[in-house]
């Protein structure tokens, strides 16, 4: 497994054999089974697999949140080596954003809702760094998890709009045995906090079950999810949404599927989760 910080080394390794297909898994490190599931999917569909590990400062709204983000590079590299990854980019901030950097990639409209409304500027940081990753690696396919549903939609929009020559592969959410969506932020939860954090997936499941029983009114479904979260000590709702899967506009009645999503603080740790109604 080759591990490089410099772009010139990444490009040299990536283009050593132009006949091989490459899959890219972008990460911010502190890897878990969710990341590894993306790696395995990439390995199954490509000749070679590359991973980036970079805690991107431009997508954090609070410096305290950036500082608190968990990091363990040596652990991450050992996990990736065990999975048979071919190439890993571990840039410094200076490698990613050299002195004098002044260019950003902005996707409008769908970035103003949900996460975008709660975290102004977040998606500009995401789209800029992902565009850079696509340019550095030039992969055939890039792999993202459904847990960051809005991020996936934003990146798909960017790829369409800017004619990136790659396919975006969206993989299912990985959950622990109790249903908690895997996230690097989960490491900051106490044992009791992890139990209470199950309220996110439980609320989503209750709404999906109600829909399957015939309830299509989004106000009613949102009230159900809100009540479930509010019954959990130490919880604070940021948003609960039922939206069109493409535009992310809120809908009133579910007629052609929907994205159910939420952001909830558990003991001041912000968690997100979502489920799709086809």
C-alpha positions in Angstrom: 0.0 0.0 0.0 1.4 3.3 -1.1 0.9 6.3 1.3 1.7 9.8 0.0 1.1 13.4 1.0 2.2 15.1 -2.2 -0.1 15.3 -5.2 2.7 14.5 -7.7 3.3 11.2 -6.0 -0.4 10.3 -6.0 -0.7 11.1 -9.7 2.4 9.1 -10.5 1.1 6.0 -8.7 -2.5 6.4 -10.1 -1.3 6.6 -13.7 1.4 3.9 -13.5 -0.9 1.6 -15.5 -3.5 3.5 -17.6 -5.4 0.3 -18.3 -6.5 -0.2 -14.7 -9.8 1.1 -13.3 -9.7 3.0 -10.0 -12.2 3.5 -7.3 -11.9 6.4 -4.8 -13.2 6.4 -1.2 -12.9 10.0 0.3 -12.8 10.0 4.1 -11.9 12.2 7.0 -10.3 9.3 8.8 -11.0 7.7 12.2 -12.4 4.8 10.1 -15.1 2.4 11.0 -17.1 -0.4 9.4 -19.0 2.1 7.3 -15.9 3.3 5.6 -14.6 -0.2 5.1 -17.8 -1.3 3.5 -17.2 1.4 0.8 -13.6 0.1 0.4 -14.9 -3.4 -0.2 -17.5 -2.2 -2.7 -14.7 -0.3 -4.5 -12.5 -3.3 -4.5 -15.2 -5.5 -6.0 -15.8 -3.0 -8.8 -12.4 -1.7 -9.7 -8.8 -3.0 -10.4 -7.4 -0.6 -7.9 -8.7 1.3 -4.8 -7.6 4.7 -3.5 -8.6 6.3 -0.2 -8.1 9.9 1.0 -7.7 10.8 4.7 -8.1 14.5 5.3 -9.9 16.3 8.0 -11.1 19.2 5.8 -11.1 22.4 7.8 -13.3 24.4 5.4 -16.4 22.3 6.0 -16.5 22.9 9.8 -18.5 25.8 11.1 -16.9 25.8 14.5 -13.2 25.5 15.3 -14.1 23.6 18.4 -15.8 21.0 16.3 -12.8 20.7 14.0 -10.5 20.4 17.0 -12.7 17.7 18.6 -12.9 15.6 15.4 -11.3 12.2 16.3 -8.0 11.3 14.5 -5.8 8.2 14.5 -3.9 8.0 11.3 -1.8 4.9 12.1 -4.9 3.0 13.1 -6.6 4.1 9.8 -3.6 3.0 7.7 -3.4 -0.4 9.4 -7.2 -1.0 8.7 -6.8 0.1 5.0 -3.7 -2.1 4.5 -5.6 -5.1 5.9 -8.4 -4.4 3.3 -5.9 -4.4 0.5 -6.1 -0.7 -0.4 -3.6 0.3 -3.1 -3.1 4.1 -2.6 -3.8 6.5 0.3 -3.5 10.3 0.2 -2.8 11.9 3.5 -2.3 15.6 2.7 -1.5 18.4 5.1 -3.7 21.5 5.0 -0.9 23.2 3.1 -0.9 20.3 0.5 -4.6 20.7 0.0 -4.8 24.5 0.2 -1.5 26.0 -0.8 -0.5 29.6 0.0 -2.6 32.0 -2.0 -5.5 29.6 -2.5 -8.6 31.5 -3.5 -10.9 29.2 -5.5 -14.1 27.5 -4.3 -16.8 25.3 -5.8 -20.3 26.3 -4.9 -23.5 24.4 -5.6 -26.6 26.5 -5.0 -30.2 25.7 -4.0 -30.0 22.2 -2.6 -27.1 23.3 -0.3 -29.3 25.9 1.4 -31.6 23.4 3.0 -31.3 20.9 5.9 -27.6 20.7 6.8 -26.9 23.8 4.7 -29.4 25.8 6.7 -27.9 24.6 10.0 -24.3 24.9 8.9 -23.8 27.8 6.5 -20.8 27.4 4.3 -20.4 23.7 5.1 -21.2 22.4 1.6 -18.9 24.9 -0.1 -16.1 23.3 1.9 -17.4 19.8 0.9 -17.8 20.5 -2.8 -14.5 22.3 -3.0 -12.5 19.5 -1.4 -14.3 16.7 -3.3 -13.7 18.5 -6.6 -10.1 18.7 -5.7 -10.0 14.9 -4.8 -11.7 14.1 -8.2 -9.1 16.2 -9.9 -6.1 14.7 -8.0 -7.1 11.0 -8.4 -9.3 11.2 -11.5 -11.0 7.9 -10.5 -13.5 5.9 -12.6 -15.8 5.7 -9.6 -16.1 7.4 -6.2 -17.9 5.9 -3.3 -20.1 7.6 -0.7 -22.4 6.4 2.1 -26.1 7.1 2.2 -25.8 8.3 5.8 -24.7 11.7 4.4 -27.8 11.8 2.1 -27.7 15.5 1.4 -23.9 15.5 0.8 -24.5 12.7 -1.8 -27.2 14.7 -3.5 -25.0 17.8 -3.6 -22.0 15.9 -5.0 -24.2 14.2 -7.6 -25.4 17.7 -8.6 -21.8 19.0 -8.9 -20.8 16.0 -11.0 -23.6 16.6 -13.4 -23.2 20.3 -13.6 -19.4 20.3 -14.1 -19.2 17.2 -16.3 -16.9 15.2 -14.1 -15.9 12.0 -16.0 -16.7 9.5 -13.2 -19.6 7.6 -11.6 -20.8 8.3 -8.1 -21.7 5.0 -6.2 -23.9 5.4 -3.2 -23.7 2.6 -0.6 -26.3 1.8 2.1 -25.9 3.0 5.7 -24.0 0.7 8.0 -25.5 0.4 11.5 -24.4 -1.3 14.7 -26.3 -4.3 16.1 -28.7 -1.9 17.8 -29.5 0.2 14.7 -27.2 3.3 15.4 -25.8 4.6 12.2 -22.0 4.3 12.2 -20.2 7.6 12.5 -16.8 8.8 13.7 -18.7 11.2 16.0 -20.1 8.2 17.9 -16.7 7.8 19.6 -17.5 11.0 21.5 -20.7 9.5 23.0 -20.8 7.9 26.5 -22.1 4.4 26.8 -25.4 5.8 28.0 -25.3 8.4 25.2 -25.0 5.7 22.6 -28.1 4.0 24.0 -30.1 7.3 23.9 -28.8 8.0 20.4 -30.8 5.1 19.2 -33.8 7.4 19.2 -32.8 8.7 15.8 -33.1 5.4 14.0 -36.1 4.4 16.1 -38.0 7.6 15.2 -37.2 7.1 11.5 -38.3 3.5 11.7 -41.6 4.4 13.4 -42.4 6.9 10.7 -41.6 4.4 7.9 -43.8 1.8 9.7 -46.6 4.4 9.9 -46.2 5.2 6.2 -46.4 1.5 5.4 -49.6 1.3 7.4 -51.1 4.0 5.2 -50.1 7.4 6.8 -48.9 9.7 4.0 -49.3 13.1 5.7 -45.8 14.5 6.4 -46.9 16.8 9.2 -48.3 13.8 11.1 -45.2 11.7 10.5 -42.9 14.6 11.6 -44.9 15.0 14.8 -44.5 11.3 15.5 -40.7 11.5 15.1 -40.5 14.8 17.1 -42.3 13.2 20.0 -40.1 10.2 20.0 -36.9 12.3 20.1 -38.2 14.7 22.7 -39.0 11.8 25.1 -35.2 11.1 25.3 -33.2 12.8 28.0 -30.3 15.0 26.7 -31.7 15.3 23.2 -32.2 18.4 21.2 -33.6 18.5 17.7 -31.9 20.6 15.0 -34.2 19.6 12.2 -36.6 16.8 11.1 -37.3 16.7 7.4 -39.4 14.8 4.9 -38.3 15.9 1.5 -38.2 15.1 -2.2 -35.2 12.9 -2.8 -33.8 14.9 -5.6 -34.6 18.6 -4.9 -34.7 18.1 -1.1 -37.7 20.4 -1.0 -40.1 19.6 1.9 -43.2 17.8 0.9 -46.7 17.7 2.4 -47.9 14.3 1.2 -45.8 11.3 0.3 -46.8 10.3 -3.2 -43.6 9.3 -5.0 -41.2 8.4 -2.2 -39.3 10.6 0.1 -36.1 11.2 2.1 -36.7 11.2 5.9 -33.8 12.8 7.6 -32.9 14.4 10.9 -30.1 16.1 12.9 -30.2 15.7 16.6 -27.9 16.7 19.4 -27.3 14.0 22.1 -25.4 15.6 25.0 -24.2 18.3 22.6 -22.9 15.8 20.1 -24.6 16.4 16.7 -25.7 13.2 14.9 -27.5 12.7 11.6 -29.5 9.8 10.2 -32.0 9.2 7.4 -34.1 6.6 5.8 -35.6 6.4 2.3 -39.1 5.7 1.3 -39.0 4.4 -2.3 
